[in-house]
Amino acid sequence: MAAGSVARHGAFHPLRVADVERLTDDAVALTFEVPDELRAAYRFAPGQHIALRRYVNGGEIRRTYSVCDPAPAPGAEGPRRLRVGVRLVEGGEFSTYALKELAAGDALEVMTPAGRFGHALPLSGPGHYAAIVGGSGITPVLSIAATVLAQQPRARFCLIRSDRSAASTMFLEEVADLKDRYPDRLQLVHVLSREEQQAGLPSGRLDEERLTGLLPALLRPETVDGWFLCGPYGLVQGAERALSALGVERSRIHQEIFHVDEGSANAPATAAAGDATGSTVSATLDGRGGSWPAREGESVLETVLRNRANAPYACKGGVCGTCRVRLVEGEVRMDRNFALEPDELAAGYVLACQSHPVTERVEVDFDA
């Protein structure tokens, strides 16, 4: 990128589906081909995600899925292919389409990579990392673990994963291959919640109480450089409480929530006590600024989208962090936040999709 240029946010490009691989009865891996001229645009960091977009009955559907492949090495070109995991969600329009209709040779609009789940990950030095994941939460952590082990020759990684059963386990072979490749540096613990195993830990959920007893038997939690928690809300919150009780600093805990209720995530915005009426929202996006009047009950993102259709977003539920902006001026009320870390909040970042103006003027920067 030339000096002084500004990266475009939320850019979509049509990519050809190279493969739809069945992982389990209710999950597939989608592989997209990346043309040579777009390889730089689709370069990703470990733990990042892409948004997929399609139009149905005149409406737009966007869904976010994490990249499961190792990230390109420093100085290497962007990827020739992108691979994501998709699990069927009951009533989910996009996941149903992906599992039952999508085929190799089809094309989908794919947003350039976003997300900061692995942003605190240094890819140098020895490093000791660990992850606690549930179900499809393995997807970004597979990318993080594979990247760390490949790019840090002395790094160690402890992966603790929970699934309902062996048959429902996504990327089972990929994780086994990773263990075979790095037997001395990857510690793998697999717990099944609804199925007994012939060896290993007894079945059952990985809740706060169980993790508080299990983790000290595996490693010294407080000495781990970075913990990555990913999966359903209950598992992630329980794991965070367990780690805190075991003396792990909050700054070393990074989390990404899956499976937040879609009905709540997409509920229409309503005004609340303290919200300003007649506010003006100013935004900088792709190096261009603008100011627009906000409608009652609108989020900052909705105001910007009415005037700049290319504003980046994916879930609109406060989960993915694609719409992360820096609050430059004014105050906002965030409905909820499952994406931003405490240090990001302290630095003035908010989620545009969840933020409502509290002051007469609000200014945000998508480029920060």
C-alpha positions as semicolon CSV with decimal commas, in nm:
position;residue;x (nm);y (nm);z (nm)
1;M;0,000;0,000;0,000
2;A;0,139;0,339;-0,093
3;A;0,239;0,579;0,182
4;G;-0,048;0,798;0,291
5;S;-0,314;0,572;0,140
6;V;-0,609;0,458;0,350
7;A;-0,723;0,096;0,360
8;R;-1,084;0,038;0,263
9;H;-1,305;-0,106;0,533
10;G;-1,574;-0,361;0,472
11;A;-1,477;-0,422;0,108
12;F;-1,660;-0,716;-0,051
13;H;-1,539;-0,914;-0,351
14;P;-1,700;-1,214;-0,523
15;L;-1,492;-1,524;-0,455
16;R;-1,538;-1,867;-0,609
17;V;-1,613;-2,158;-0,376
18;A;-1,340;-2,416;-0,435
19;D;-1,470;-2,681;-0,196
20;V;-1,753;-2,759;0,046
21;E;-1,616;-3,024;0,281
22;R;-1,843;-3,208;0,522
23;L;-1,688;-3,199;0,871
24;T;-1,977;-3,342;1,073
25;D;-2,346;-3,405;1,017
26;D;-2,413;-3,038;1,094
27;A;-2,093;-2,858;0,989
28;V;-1,893;-2,791;0,673
29;A;-1,567;-2,620;0,580
30;L;-1,594;-2,370;0,295
31;T;-1,282;-2,298;0,089
32;F;-1,266;-1,988;-0,130
33;E;-1,022;-1,918;-0,411
34;V;-0,846;-1,582;-0,387
35;P;-0,736;-1,430;-0,722
36;D;-0,376;-1,310;-0,742
37;E;-0,482;-0,946;-0,758
38;L;-0,673;-0,978;-0,428
39;R;-0,423;-1,180;-0,225
40;A;-0,292;-0,870;-0,045
41;A;-0,645;-0,757;0,040
42;Y;-0,726;-1,095;0,196
43;R;-0,410;-1,127;0,402
44;F;-0,526;-1,214;0,754
45;A;-0,393;-1,232;1,108
46;P;-0,450;-1,543;1,323
47;G;-0,798;-1,539;1,476
48;Q;-0,954;-1,305;1,221
49;H;-1,286;-1,364;1,046
50;I;-1,456;-1,286;0,717
51;A;-1,818;-1,188;0,654
52;L;-2,014;-1,364;0,380
53;R;-2,299;-1,184;0,205
54;R;-2,588;-1,295;-0,011
55;Y;-2,920;-1,141;-0,116
56;V;-3,249;-1,325;-0,065
57;N;-3,593;-1,190;-0,154
58;G;-3,455;-0,840;-0,188
59;G;-3,289;-0,847;0,153
60;E;-2,925;-0,878;0,254
61;I;-2,790;-1,154;0,477
62;R;-2,444;-1,123;0,633
63;R;-2,279;-1,384;0,851
64;T;-1,934;-1,391;1,006
65;Y;-1,709;-1,698;1,007
66;S;-1,355;-1,734;1,140
67;V;-1,064;-1,835;0,918
68;C;-0,923;-2,169;1,035
69;D;-0,597;-2,176;0,837
70;P;-0,257;-2,066;0,969
71;A;-0,191;-1,699;0,895
72;P;0,069;-1,610;0,627
73;A;0,420;-1,572;0,763
74;P;0,563;-1,220;0,796
75;G;0,676;-1,099;0,456
76;A;0,487;-1,372;0,271
77;E;0,219;-1,303;0,013
78;G;-0,148;-1,316;0,102
79;P;-0,335;-1,648;0,082
80;R;-0,437;-1,824;-0,237
81;R;-0,729;-1,976;-0,049
82;L;-0,943;-1,896;0,256
83;R;-1,107;-2,169;0,462
84;V;-1,381;-2,120;0,721
85;G;-1,598;-2,350;0,929
86;V;-1,979;-2,323;0,926
87;R;-2,201;-2,500;1,177
88;L;-2,574;-2,534;1,118
89;V;-2,779;-2,305;1,341
90;E;-3,142;-2,399;1,395
91;G;-3,346;-2,167;1,175
92;G;-3,030;-2,003;1,042
93;E;-3,083;-1,879;0,688
94;F;-2,719;-1,867;0,589
95;S;-2,595;-2,181;0,762
96;T;-2,884;-2,382;0,613
97;Y;-2,792;-2,251;0,268
98;A;-2,422;-2,332;0,323
99;L;-2,488;-2,690;0,430
100;K;-2,771;-2,780;0,194
101;E;-2,732;-2,572;-0,123
102;L;-2,388;-2,419;-0,164
103;A;-2,156;-2,612;-0,396
104;A;-1,809;-2,589;-0,543
105;G;-1,808;-2,349;-0,837
106;D;-2,061;-2,112;-0,680
107;A;-1,956;-1,757;-0,595
108;L;-2,018;-1,561;-0,277
109;E;-1,942;-1,204;-0,178
110;V;-1,668;-1,214;0,086
111;M;-1,557;-0,922;0,303
112;T;-1,187;-0,866;0,359
113;P;-1,065;-1,006;0,695
114;A;-1,147;-0,824;1,019
115;G;-1,141;-0,886;1,391
116;R;-0,888;-0,856;1,672
117;F;-0,920;-1,183;1,862
118;G;-0,552;-1,263;1,812
119;H;-0,427;-0,903;1,801
120;A;-0,224;-0,937;2,124
121;L;-0,033;-1,238;1,994
122;P;0,341;-1,171;1,953
123;L;0,491;-1,398;1,689
124;S;0,841;-1,397;1,832
125;G;1,008;-1,533;2,143
126;P;0,936;-1,862;2,321
127;G;0,581;-1,791;2,441
128;H;0,337;-2,012;2,630
129;Y;-0,026;-1,989;2,519
130;A;-0,346;-2,170;2,601
131;A;-0,704;-2,183;2,479
132;I;-1,037;-2,305;2,610
133;V;-1,291;-2,357;2,334
134;G;-1,635;-2,506;2,289
135;G;-1,788;-2,644;1,970
136;S;-1,727;-2,424;1,666
137;G;-1,510;-2,200;1,885
138;I;-1,223;-2,421;1,768
139;T;-1,220;-2,244;1,431
140;P;-1,024;-1,922;1,509
141;V;-0,817;-2,098;1,777
142;L;-0,706;-2,358;1,521
143;S;-0,563;-2,069;1,318
144;I;-0,401;-1,914;1,626
145;A;-0,245;-2,240;1,748
146;A;-0,118;-2,345;1,405
147;T;0,030;-2,000;1,343
148;V;0,203;-1,982;1,681
149;L;0,354;-2,329;1,657
150;A;0,473;-2,273;1,298
151;Q;0,617;-1,925;1,346
152;Q;0,756;-1,954;1,701
153;P;0,987;-2,257;1,713
154;R;1,008;-2,252;2,094
155;A;0,643;-2,169;2,168
156;R;0,412;-2,404;2,354
157;F;0,034;-2,423;2,327
158;C;-0,224;-2,591;2,547
159;L;-0,559;-2,653;2,378
160;I;-0,856;-2,750;2,594
161;R;-1,164;-2,818;2,385
162;S;-1,518;-2,925;2,468
163;D;-1,766;-3,090;2,230
164;R;-2,095;-3,275;2,267
165;S;-1,962;-3,595;2,111
166;A;-1,682;-3,722;1,891
167;A;-1,917;-3,723;1,591
168;S;-2,000;-3,353;1,643
169;T;-1,636;-3,242;1,673
170;M;-1,527;-2,997;1,404
171;F;-1,174;-3,013;1,262
172;L;-1,096;-3,333;1,451
173;E;-0,839;-3,449;1,194
174;E;-0,677;-3,106;1,164
175;V;-0,618;-3,085;1,539
176;A;-0,485;-3,443;1,545
177;D;-0,245;-3,357;1,261
178;L;-0,128;-3,052;1,454
179;K;-0,061;-3,269;1,760
180;D;0,136;-3,517;1,545
181;R;0,340;-3,232;1,396
182;Y;0,423;-3,072;1,731
183;P;0,396;-3,355;1,988
184;D;0,622;-3,188;2,244
185;R;0,485;-2,836;2,209
186;L;0,109;-2,889;2,177
187;Q;-0,079;-3,013;2,483
188;L;-0,427;-3,133;2,386
189;V;-0,716;-3,201;2,622
190;H;-1,053;-3,302;2,475
191;V;-1,368;-3,324;2,687
192;L;-1,700;-3,461;2,561
193;S;-2,007;-3,334;2,742
194;R;-2,255;-3,602;2,630
195;E;-2,043;-3,907;2,554
196;E;-1,807;-4,121;2,760
197;Q;-1,452;-4,166;2,632
198;Q;-1,242;-4,480;2,666
199;A;-0,951;-4,269;2,784
200;G;-0,898;-3,916;2,906
201;L;-1,124;-3,701;3,120
202;P;-1,475;-3,804;3,230
203;S;-1,761;-3,657;3,028
204;G;-1,940;-3,342;3,138
205;R;-1,952;-2,968;3,078
206;L;-1,646;-2,749;3,123
207;D;-1,802;-2,508;3,371
208;E;-1,629;-2,270;3,613
209;E;-1,604;-2,523;3,896
210;R;-1,458;-2,797;3,680
211;L;-1,207;-2,566;3,511
212;T;-1,093;-2,427;3,847
213;G;-0,996;-2,780;3,950
214;L;-0,867;-2,899;3,611
215;L;-0,640;-2,615;3,497
216;P;-0,380;-2,629;3,779
217;A;-0,334;-3,000;3,704
218;L;-0,238;-2,917;3,344
219;L;-0,021;-2,607;3,379
220;R;0,037;-2,299;3,589
221;P;-0,243;-2,074;3,460
222;E;-0,094;-1,749;3,591
223;T;0,230;-1,799;3,394
224;V;0,063;-1,840;3,052
225;D;0,135;-1,542;2,823
226;G;-0,205;-1,542;2,659
227;W;-0,536;-1,722;2,712
228;F;-0,783;-1,746;2,422
229;L;-1,144;-1,828;2,509
230;C;-1,393;-1,896;2,232
231;G;-1,735;-2,057;2,216
232;P;-2,081;-2,018;2,367
233;Y;-2,136;-1,732;2,611
234;G;-2,171;-1,956;2,917
235;L;-1,846;-2,144;2,856
236;V;-1,646;-1,829;2,792
237;Q;-1,779;-1,649;3,098
238;G;-1,722;-1,954;3,319
239;A;-1,366;-1,990;3,188
240;E;-1,292;-1,623;3,250
241;R;-1,414;-1,647;3,610
242;A;-1,208;-1,963;3,666
243;L;-0,892;-1,801;3,529
244;S;-0,944;-1,489;3,738
245;A;-0,987;-1,704;4,049
246;L;-0,659;-1,879;3,963
247;G;-0,468;-1,551;3,953
248;V;-0,455;-1,484;3,578
249;E;-0,432;-1,114;3,493
250;R;-0,731;-0,989;3,291
251;S;-0,497;-0,840;3,031
252;R;-0,382;-1,194;2,941
253;I;-0,736;-1,319;2,874
254;H;-0,877;-1,272;2,524
255;Q;-1,224;-1,386;2,432
256;E;-1,461;-1,422;2,143
257;I;-1,823;-1,517;2,194
258;F;-2,017;-1,746;1,961
259;H;-2,389;-1,824;1,971
260;V;-2,539;-1,503;2,105
261;D;-2,917;-1,516;2,057
262;E;-2,997;-1,381;1,708
263;G;-3,340;-1,253;1,807
264;S;-3,186;-1,022;2,062
265;A;-2,898;-0,930;1,834
266;N;-3,124;-0,807;1,557
267;A;-3,398;-0,645;1,767
268;P;-3,486;-0,294;1,646
269;A;-3,314;-0,014;1,833
270;T;-3,520;0,186;2,081
271;A;-3,442;0,509;2,259
272;A;-3,346;0,488;2,625
273;A;-3,331;0,736;2,910
274;G;-3,031;0,962;2,864
275;D;-3,017;0,928;2,485
276;A;-2,993;1,258;2,301
277;T;-3,254;1,359;2,044
278;G;-3,157;1,550;1,732
279;S;-2,794;1,441;1,756
280;T;-2,540;1,482;1,478
281;V;-2,310;1,191;1,399
282;S;-1,978;1,262;1,231
283;A;-1,762;0,982;1,097
284;T;-1,431;0,931;0,920
285;L;-1,430;0,627;0,692
286;D;-1,170;0,537;0,430
287;G;-1,013;0,881;0,473
288;R;-1,337;1,073;0,406
289;G;-1,539;1,253;0,669
290;G;-1,906;1,346;0,690
291;S;-2,175;1,460;0,935
292;W;-2,541;1,356;0,939
293;P;-2,846;1,396;1,166
294;A;-2,935;1,084;1,364
295;R;-3,290;0,953;1,376
296;E;-3,448;0,865;1,707
297;G;-3,338;0,524;1,834
298;E;-3,074;0,479;1,565
299;S;-2,734;0,336;1,642
300;V;-2,428;0,523;1,522
301;L;-2,378;0,252;1,259
302;E;-2,732;0,290;1,126
303;T;-2,688;0,664;1,090
304;V;-2,363;0,618;0,900
305;L;-2,503;0,340;0,681
306;R;-2,786;0,562;0,559
307;N;-2,521;0,792;0,414
308;R;-2,219;0,567;0,359
309;A;-2,332;0,222;0,249
310;N;-1,977;0,085;0,272
311;A;-1,951;0,123;0,651
312;P;-1,815;-0,209;0,784
313;Y;-2,035;-0,442;0,986
314;A;-2,129;-0,807;0,999
315;C;-2,335;-0,932;1,292
316;K;-2,497;-0,612;1,429
317;G;-2,511;-0,798;1,760
318;G;-2,204;-0,665;1,940
319;V;-2,021;-0,994;1,886
320;C;-1,779;-0,977;1,592
321;G;-1,621;-0,633;1,638
322;T;-1,623;-0,556;1,265
323;C;-1,779;-0,213;1,331
324;R;-1,520;-0,112;1,594
325;V;-1,460;0,266;1,592
326;R;-1,273;0,516;1,806
327;L;-1,494;0,769;1,980
328;V;-1,334;1,106;1,902
329;E;-1,594;1,340;2,051
330;G;-1,912;1,314;2,257
331;E;-2,065;1,029;2,453
332;V;-2,254;0,715;2,350
333;R;-2,449;0,439;2,523
334;M;-2,354;0,087;2,420
335;D;-2,635;-0,168;2,445
336;R;-2,393;-0,456;2,482
337;N;-2,037;-0,557;2,408
338;F;-1,905;-0,907;2,348
339;A;-1,616;-0,803;2,123
340;L;-1,400;-0,530;2,275
341;E;-1,133;-0,599;2,535
342;P;-1,100;-0,377;2,846
343;D;-0,789;-0,206;2,706
344;E;-0,978;-0,116;2,387
345;L;-1,264;0,035;2,587
346;A;-1,014;0,231;2,796
347;A;-0,854;0,362;2,474
348;G;-1,190;0,503;2,360
349;Y;-1,311;0,233;2,119
350;V;-1,680;0,144;2,091
351;L;-1,898;-0,076;1,872
352;A;-2,086;0,142;1,624
353;C;-2,370;-0,111;1,592
354;Q;-2,442;-0,092;1,965
355;S;-2,372;0,277;2,030
356;H;-2,646;0,541;2,065
357;P;-2,568;0,915;2,097
358;V;-2,598;1,061;2,447
359;T;-2,465;1,404;2,351
360;E;-2,581;1,639;2,075
361;R;-2,267;1,572;1,875
362;V;-2,085;1,242;1,837
363;E;-1,776;1,189;1,624
364;V;-1,625;0,846;1,545
365;D;-1,331;0,727;1,340
366;F;-1,354;0,395;1,152
367;D;-0,994;0,434;1,034
368;A;-0,835;0,455;1,381
